[in-house]
């Protein structure tokens, strides 16, 4: 995994407290994540825009060519 110092990057996972460490120290654990509703709606919106504009683009290309 590549770690970069990006200003918008944040750690993913849940903060859990381990008994081996002091209470102030938290370890991050990751878990398998699926697609969220936002991801699905975003992809549907993008694909509908692409499919909706493709006839316009093809018509334009036929008129210009």
Secondary structure by P-SEA (a helix, b strand, c coil): ccccccccccccbbbbbbccccccbbbbbbccccccaaaaaaaaaaaaaaaaaaaaaaaaaaaac
